[in-house]
Structure formats: structure tokens, C-alpha cells
Amino acid sequence: MIGSEPNVLVASMGGVGSTVLMEFFAADPSVVVNEPHGLINPLKHAVCPPTNMPSVRRALFLFGCPYDSLVSLFRRGYAAAHFANVSGRRSDGLCWPSDPWQETCRRFGLRQIGDSNKWVDEDGRHASHIGALEWFRQHKARVDAARSRTTACIEREAGEVFRDFDDYLEQGVDHFCRIEQFQRWTTDPAPYPILLVRYETLWEHLPEVFSFMGVPVERTSAFPGRRPRSSDHQALPQRQRALLVRMYGELKRDIDAHDDALVRQEAGSPQETGRQHSGPRSAG
């Protein structure tokens, strides 16, 4: 389930499939994860392991190819939001309203009848008979307007820093803090164990992931299958590929040298849980 006080924190560098992972585990009642959605969602892409969340018992950090993941963020139109979340430059009071139907269900105490499209309250009254649907329509209009304002503000602030993918590459500045983020998640002390997992090998390490999350390993068969990436930096023009290497080449080497799956215990002590790469270890 999803909660404001998660017992398992899931974070990623962005563009590495963390939403699918979070949605899957959010469906398990024994696991409480942080919110997987929302334009304003700094916890999902935290630059470092949070140390001020007493509810968190363990954390999973998903990393991957910095070239393909950057292409993914821009291709899907998430670059401005990602910048807002990792840079801390969000305007005061800026928020991403919660889902209007979920709000309606909470307000009126609605529950779904089986697999039907019927929603009733605790007394069995249909949503349309207690004003829930009319309230939902009005609330949705307010939410849509608030989201439009938030989106416009985020895009305006990001646009003051970089115009588009080409401008981001030409500047050669790590505005998304990816270099710092990878270093801190692999070295910073934390009051809980951290599982570091490479996205490209996630499916080979599902048993370790499920075990770490506290979910029966037998459920790995229900996890969504691997899909081909839609974002491949190899398809970019040669100049863009060269600029990617200039900016993130060292990060790519550090990531390539890192274990595919590694548990860092409290205080930063590493413990192997998956296949090791040859070469230097990046986890402290």
C-alpha cells in the first residue's frame, strides 16, 4: 500500500523503471511504500538516503545507465519535474494535488462492489445518491486547474536553467544531481539497510528484491515482464552521444563497476546479495 509514513522507501535516479516497481509493491498490504506518482515527488528521486523518517525500516535505490535514463526523462517530458524535485528549487507552497477520486472515496467512505463499477458508502448507498459524484466532478475541476498551474510553474523555472535536451547537453552541467546522488546512495550512512539494484539486471535479481522487501519470493511470477527500452542513447546523433559521455562518462564507469545488487547495512557496511562485477567496488 501507499502511505505518507512508508516502512520501505523506494527511490531512483529517474528514468529507470521505479514507477512500475513501486506500483507492484504498493498492491501488497504488508508493504507500505512512498507515493509512486505526482509531479511534485522529491522522495521518489531523493538525492541522498533520508535520515529523518523514523517509519522507514529499509530502502531500495534503483540505478541504471545514465545515458539511457537521461534520454528517457526528456523523451517522456519529465525533465522539468525531475529538475524541480532534485534541485530543491520548487516555489514555496507548490504541491501536486492527490487523485480526486481517491479523495472522494475518503470523504464519502466509498468502497467498490466486487469488480463492478458500483461504489457505495458504509450504509450501502450508491455514490450518486449521496452527492459523491457531483462533489467529485467539482473537485476534479479544481484539481485539474491546480495541476495546470503547478505544471506551468515547474516548466517556467526549469526553462530558466535549460531549454531542452540539446541545451542540457551543451551546458555540460549535471542539473539533475545524478553524480552526487549515486555517490551518496552508495556511500552515505543511513539508519536502515539499503538495497542497491541495477535496473538493467532487475529481473535477474527479483528473488533478492522480494526477499528484501519482505514479500514472498513466490510472487515474482506476478511481476511485470521485461520490456524493451524505448530510450536508447545509441540512436542519438554522434554529437549528442559525445556530449553525454563528456558529462556522464565517469558516472557511467562507476555504475558499470558497481555490483548489480548489493545490500548496504546500517552505518554503510556493504553486504553482497547478487553477482559482482570485476573491477573496483563503488559501495563503501
Phi, psi and omega in degrees: 000167181255134181213157179286345176236076184292147171266345172233121178265129176244126179224163180204171177277358179090136179076021182232030171078021182292331181296316179299317180297315182292319179298321181296311183287338177293338179280351180267121184293343181275351182241132174247114182250163176289163185300125180275349186240176176108133180296323175261101185207067185295334183294325182296331180235040181306137181289333179216163178296121179296138180246006183244030181236091184300336183288336186286124178256338178200161180221149176238127177245123182257125179234172180186191182304119182291339178285304183296321182292325177293316177301319181299316181299316180286320182299321183271003177077024183258004187297315182296314180295320180297317178299316180300321184284322184270339184271340183073017182267015180296142178296148179301134176082358180288132181214165178246107185302147179289167182301126185296328179287321176298321177297320179296317180298319179293318183294321185256000180065042185276148173222151182274141177270104179056224178262010182281178177262022181263131180236131182228161177270188185293342177264005179083009180278136182293147182306322182290342184269350183241014177083007184292320183290321178293319178297321178300315182297317180291318181293322179298321179297320178293318180296316180300320179293319179294320179293323178296318178295318180296314180300315181297320180294316180298314182294324179294315181293319178293323180296339176284346182253314176214143185277317186197189182300315181298317181294321177301314181292318182298322180295325181068025180250132182280072181296339181270003176057032184289325179294311178298319183299312180297317180298317186285323178290335180266351183228331185297137173296150178213152181278017181208157177289149180235128173262119177262125184228133175279125182304317185297341179243015184306315186292332176288342185243021179301319178302317178295320180296312181297317179298317179296321182285347181083026180248138180307132182299334180301338183281358180299332180295340181270352182289140180305140181290161179293136176242147178300141179292138175272346182246109182232114183295340180295340180275356181283158173300155186302321182296318179295321178297320180295321179291325175299316180294320180299319184278315190241016181299316180293320176298319179299320179294320178295319180293317180297329182277350184278154176298149178292326178213126185211133175261126171260119179282176179307148180068012171086014178279120184279147175221124182296142171224354181216190183294139178265145167277156169284162179099183186292149178267136179266339180278129191310000000 
